[in-house]
Amino acid sequence: MNTRLYVVATPIGNLKDITYRAIETLNSVDVIFAENPKHSKILLSTYNIKKDVTSYNDHNYQKKIPIALNIASQGKTIALITDAGTPTIQDPGYRIVKAFIEHGYKVEPIPGASAFVCALQASGLATDKFIFLGFLPKSLSKQSKILLKYDLDATIIIYESPNRLIKTLENIKQTLGNRHIVLARELTKVHEEFIRGPVDDVIKLFETKKIIGEFVILIKKNV
């Protein structure tokens, strides 16, 4: 196997969603760079993958990229995984990918699950054009500017944490009006749920409903 960086997608909830190719790749590499090794070892142990695992995340990427390049210079292979889903989506994975490309190493994607794609495919909203914005800024004014900038003929997709959900929904209503939205949470897990309706109705629903889990918010396109 030639020296390269494998960018390996892992399940977003249900461990059965991992691909045969992902398991094969993780079993073949020399080192696994994981966002949170302790978390990833649950997946790795489930599939009896016994490899050296080291952390790579927002807090240490500047230190870890040179280490990864040094490993590659020895002719070894590396797999990059995140806590859940596809690496480089809303994490610093793109930085190590960029570094490997700049140093002439091959980067190979091992495709799989991604929360926003999973939410979109079951949302019932238009999929021909969509805009993924990830997590919006905490500042409501900055949120509004971004929402207005990308309020085009396309479905808007954002991520949100449970503690900020209501404020973000209220800001969506204030900025874009009482638009039809879809909330997806706990995707592929036991308590997977899709909530559909005007923003105002969804906000009212959470007056009596406990807010649990990370959310994908999909906003119907402006037509």
N, C-alpha and C positions, 0 to 999 in steps of 0.2 A: 504494500500500500504506500503510495507516494505521500510525502508531507503535504498536509492541508489542514484547513479548519472546516469542520463540519458544523453547520448551524442547524441544530436538531430540534424540531418541534415536539413537545410533550403534551399529554392530556391537560385539558383545562379543568377537569374535575373527575370524570370517570376514568380510572386507570386503564380500563379495557380499550380506550380509544387510541392507545399508542399503536404505531404501525410496526409491521414486521421489519421494515427497513430501518426504522429508528432503533429498535432493539439490536439488530445486527450491527449497526454502526456503533452504538454505545459499547457493545461487546468487543469491537475491533480496535478502538482508539487506545492511545497510551494514557491520556489524561482527560478528565472531564472538568470543564470550568462551569460551575453552577452558581446561579444567583444566591441561593441559600443551600449549601450542602446538606444541612440537617434535614431540610424539607425534601430535597431531591432523593435522599437515601431511602425514603419510603417507596418511591417509584423503582429505584434501582434494585432494592432488595426484593421487591415483588417479582421482578423478572430475573433475579439471580445475576445481576450485573455487578461484577466485582472489579472495580477500577479505582485508581487514585482520583479523588475528587477535591478540588480546591475552589474557593469562592471567587466570584467575579460579579461586582455590582456597582451601584452608583458611588459607593464610598471608597472603593479601592481600585477602580479601573486604571487609574494613572500608574499605580504600582504594578498591577497585574499584567498589563499589556506587554511591557518589556520581558517579563517572565515567560509569557506565552511565546513571544518571538524567539526567545532563547531555547525553549523546548523544541520549537519548529526547526531551529538551526541545527539541531542534533538529529534531524530526520524523523522526528516523532510526529504523531498525529494528535489533534485535539478536537474534542466535541464541546460545543457551547450550548448549554441549556438554561432555561429560565424556570422559575417556580411553576409556571403553568402557561401552556400555549407556545407561541412562536417567538423565539429570541429576536431581538432588535425592534420589536413593537413595544413602544413605551418603556424601554430600558436602554442602558448604555451599550448594548450589544453591537450597535453599528460602529462604535469606535474601534473595537478589536477587529471587526471585519475590514474596516478602512485600513487599519495598520497592516493587516496581512496582505491585502491587495497591493499596498504601496511597497511592501517588501518582496513582492513577486510570488507570493504563495497562492495556491488555488483555494478558493472558498466554495464549498459545496453545500447547497441547501437540502435539508431532509424535511420535506413538507409535512404538515399536519394541522392540528387544531389551532384556531385563533378565535378568541371570544367575540370580537366584533363581527367576524364573518358568520359565525354560528348564529348570532343574534339576528343578523340581517336576513339570512336564508329562511328563517321561520317567522319573520316580523309581519309579512304581508305588505310591506312597503316596497316602493319601486327599487329595483336592484340594478337597473341599466346604468344609472349614474349615482354615485354616492361619495361623500366626503367624510373621511375619518379624522377627527380632531383630537383624539386621545383625551387626557384629563385637561380640562380648562383651568385657567388661572384662578386662584382663590378670590381675587378682586372681582367684584360683581361688575364694575365698570369695564374692566378688561375683558371679562366674559362677554359682555354685551357687544363690544367692538368686534370681537372675533365672530360671534354669531351673526351679526349684521353683514360682516365682510363675506361670509361664506353662505349666506342665505340665498342660494341659487336654485336652479332647476335640478336639484339633486337631494337625495336623502342625507341628512346630517347624522353622524354617529359620534357619540362621546362616551367616555367612561366617567363614573362617579362613585365616590365612597358613600357608605350609609350615613355618616355624620354630616355630609354636605348636600345630600340629595334634595331635601325640601327647598333649601335656599336656591339651589341651581334650577329646580323646576319652576319656582316662583319667578326667577330671573328670565327664564325662557319665555314664560307667559308675558311678562312685562315687555320684553324685547321683541318677540316675534308674534305675540298675540296668542290666543287660545288654540294653538295648533294641535293637530292630532299627533300623538306620540306613542311609542311603544317602549316599555321598560322590560328588560330581560335580566333576570338574576339567577344565581346558583346554576348556571348552565351546565348541563350534563350530569348534575348531581341529583340526589333524591328529591330535593325541594325545588327543582327547576320551575320557574314561573315566568309567564309573559303577561304583562298588563297593558291593555290597549285602550286608548280613548283620548279625549281632549285633555290638555294639561291640567285644567281646573278640576276635572273629575278625578284625575290620578292623584292630585294633591289632597283632595278631600278623602280619598280612600285611605291615605296614610294617617289620617287623624285617628283612626281606630285600628290601624294595622301596624304591627311592629316592623321596623326597618332593619332587615338583616341581609348581609351579603353585599358583594360588590355588584354594581349595576352597569348595564349598557343602556344608554338612552338613545333612541332613534327618533328623529324628528322628520315628519312628512315634508316632502319637498314643497317649495313655494311655487304653486301654479294656480 
